Amino acid sequence: MSQFNETSRILVVDDQTSTRELIVQKLAELGYSTVDTAYDGVNALEVLEKSIGAGQPYAVMFLDWVMPNMQGIDVLKKVKSDPRFSELKIIMLTAELERENVVEAVQGGVTGYLPKPVDKTDLKKILDRIRGVKEAVPERKGFFKKFF
């Protein structure tokens, strides 16, 4: 996969239309132009499969934790167990976190977390870190201090 930049493909997965639209808008404001969306985990897997089949894989996926049909953590585990997606960076979106969930996601291969509601500054930081650092954790007012 080529280096991640503003033209890299990004997939935003969330069951809330307003959240998907907000993240897509903020990504556009940051200069990211190749952004697609999926409305749940099952749809995300379909979109990911099609991207591989077309030879145009996604570089980053923003993945909501709580969704109908298939939870984000289950999507994470399925995708990370498939070598075709080995370079896909996955950022979990979540409004609330439990220590057990954080540990489970880290063990599952998550690249980072983004708290909801999504803040443009945190979004920029996490994308900038993906460009040069494997693990990205937002610095919003002690977010995750109680876990690490």
C-alpha positions in Angstrom: 0.0 0.0 0.0 1.2 3.5 -0.8 1.8 6.1 1.9 -1.3 7.5 3.6 -2.3 11.0 2.4 -5.3 13.1 1.6 -6.1 11.0 -1.5 -6.1 7.7 0.4 -9.4 5.9 0.7 -11.3 6.2 4.0 -14.4 4.3 5.1 -16.6 5.7 7.8 -18.9 3.1 9.5 -21.6 4.3 11.9 -25.3 3.4 12.2 -26.2 7.1 12.8 -26.5 9.0 9.6 -25.8 12.3 11.3 -22.5 11.0 12.7 -21.4 9.6 9.3 -22.2 13.0 7.6 -20.4 14.9 10.3 -17.2 12.9 10.0 -17.3 13.0 6.2 -17.7 16.8 6.4 -14.8 17.2 8.8 -12.6 14.9 6.7 -13.4 17.1 3.7 -12.5 20.2 5.7 -9.2 18.6 6.4 -8.6 17.9 2.7 -9.5 14.2 2.6 -11.6 13.7 -0.6 -12.0 9.9 -1.0 -14.4 9.0 1.7 -17.2 6.4 1.6 -19.6 5.3 4.3 -21.3 2.2 5.6 -24.3 2.0 7.9 -23.5 -1.0 10.0 -20.9 -3.8 10.4 -22.4 -6.1 7.8 -22.5 -3.3 5.2 -18.9 -2.4 6.1 -17.7 -5.9 5.4 -19.5 -5.8 2.0 -17.9 -2.4 1.1 -14.4 -3.7 2.2 -14.8 -6.8 0.1 -15.8 -4.8 -3.0 -12.8 -2.4 -2.5 -10.4 -5.4 -2.5 -12.1 -6.9 -5.5 -11.8 -3.6 -7.4 -8.1 -3.3 -6.4 -8.8 -0.1 -4.5 -8.4 -1.0 -0.8 -9.2 1.5 2.0 -6.3 2.9 4.0 -8.3 3.9 7.1 -11.7 2.8 8.6 -13.5 4.8 11.3 -15.6 2.2 13.0 -18.4 2.7 15.5 -18.4 0.3 18.4 -22.1 0.0 19.0 -24.2 -0.9 15.8 -27.0 -3.2 14.9 -26.4 -6.4 13.0 -22.7 -6.6 13.8 -20.8 -4.7 16.6 -17.7 -2.8 15.7 -15.5 -5.0 17.8 -16.7 -8.0 15.8 -15.9 -6.2 12.5 -12.5 -5.3 13.9 -11.7 -9.0 14.7 -13.0 -10.3 11.4 -11.1 -7.7 9.4 -7.8 -8.1 11.3 -8.0 -11.9 10.9 -8.0 -11.5 7.1 -4.5 -10.9 5.6 -6.0 -9.0 2.7 -6.7 -6.2 5.2 -3.4 -6.3 7.0 -2.6 -2.7 6.2 -6.0 -1.2 7.0 -5.8 1.2 10.0 -8.9 1.0 12.2 -10.0 3.8 14.4 -12.8 2.9 16.8 -15.5 5.5 17.4 -17.1 5.4 20.8 -19.1 7.6 23.2 -18.3 5.5 26.3 -15.5 3.1 27.2 -15.0 0.3 29.7 -11.5 -0.9 30.5 -12.4 -4.4 29.3 -13.5 -3.0 25.9 -10.3 -1.1 25.5 -8.2 -4.2 26.2 -10.3 -6.3 23.9 -9.9 -3.8 21.0 -6.2 -3.4 21.6 -5.8 -7.2 21.5 -8.0 -7.2 18.4 -5.5 -4.9 16.6 -7.2 -1.5 16.7 -5.0 1.4 15.5 -6.6 4.0 17.8 -9.7 5.5 19.3 -11.7 8.6 18.6 -14.2 9.8 21.2 -17.7 10.8 20.1 -18.8 13.4 19.4 -16.0 13.7 17.0 -13.9 16.8 17.4 -12.1 18.1 14.3 -8.9 18.7 16.2 -8.8 15.1 17.5 -9.6 13.9 14.0 -6.7 15.8 12.5 -4.3 14.6 15.2 -5.2 10.9 14.7 -4.9 11.2 10.9 -1.6 13.0 11.2 -0.3 10.3 13.6 -1.4 7.5 11.1 0.9 9.1 8.6 3.9 8.4 10.7 3.0 6.5 13.9 1.3 3.1 14.1 -0.7 3.7 17.3 -2.8 6.9 17.7 -4.6 8.0 20.8 -6.3 11.4 21.0 -5.1 13.8 23.7 -8.5 15.2 24.6 -8.4 16.3 28.3 -7.0 13.1 29.8 -9.1 10.7 27.6 -7.9 7.2 28.5 -5.7 8.3 31.4 -7.7 5.9 33.6 -6.8 3.0 31.3 -3.1 3.6 30.6 
